[in-house]
Amino acid sequence: AALVDENRTLRELLDLADRAGPSFLPATVLRPGTPGSESMFFVDVGRAQSIREGAPVVTRHGLVGRILEVREGLSVGMDWTHPDFRVSAMLQDGTMFGIVDNRRRAFREVDRLVLNGTAFNEEAPPGTPVLTSGLGGVYPRGIPIGWIDDVEDTQGQWLKSYWLRAMVQPGQVTHVLVATRGAGDDVAAQWSADPAQTGEARDWL
C-alpha cells in the first residue's frame, strides 16, 4: 500500500512538473530528525540547479514552504509549521486579501493555518480556496495554500481572521518541486486544472 501511494504521489508530481516546465525542479525531501528541527527539511537540489534562497517549495496540491539556505547541491527549507512562516494570500477570485501564518500546537501534525487581516464586512465561505497573492515578492501569485474552514476571531468591527485547512500536510511530504529563478510572478496556471481549485476540494478534506 505504501508503494502504491508513493507511485501515485510521484505521478501527480510529474504531471505538475510537465505543466510547470523548467521553472520548477523535482526534489526529494529529507527530514533532519533532530529535536527542534521538526519544521525544517533538506532537498537534494541547490545552487548548481539554479535554486535561490526564498524559493517556494510545492507539491501537486499546493504550498509546502520555502528555501532558507542554498548550498551547492543541497538546500535547507522550512515548511508552513515553522514559527517564522508568513505568506501574503488572497481568495481564489481575488476579492479578499490577508496574511497567512500558523498557530502552533504541541505537535506539528496538529498545527493550523490562519488567514489574518481581512475586512470585517467581507465573507469567505467555507471551502473557498486561498492562494498566494504575489504581494511582497517572496512567493509568486497563484500557489494554493488552503481552504477556508471557519471564522477564527474578530477584532471589533474592523478585522476578521479565518481558520484554514492546509492543502499540504508537510509531515507526509517526501517529493516536491522547488521553484527556479525562471518561475515568474504568476504560476496560477500550473494548478488551474487541478481539482483542489474547484468544488471537488471538499472531497479531499
Secondary structure, 3 states (H helix, E strand, C coil): CHHHHHHHHHHHHHHHHHHHHHHEEEEEEECCCCCCCCCEEEECCCHHHCCCCCCEEECCCCEEEEEEEECCCCEEEEECCCCCCCEEEEECCCCCEEEEEEECCCCHHHCEEEEEEEECCCCCCCCCEEEECCCCCCCCECCEEEEEEEEEEEECCCEEEEEEEECCCHHHCCEEEEECCCCCCECHHHCCCCHHHCHHHHHHC
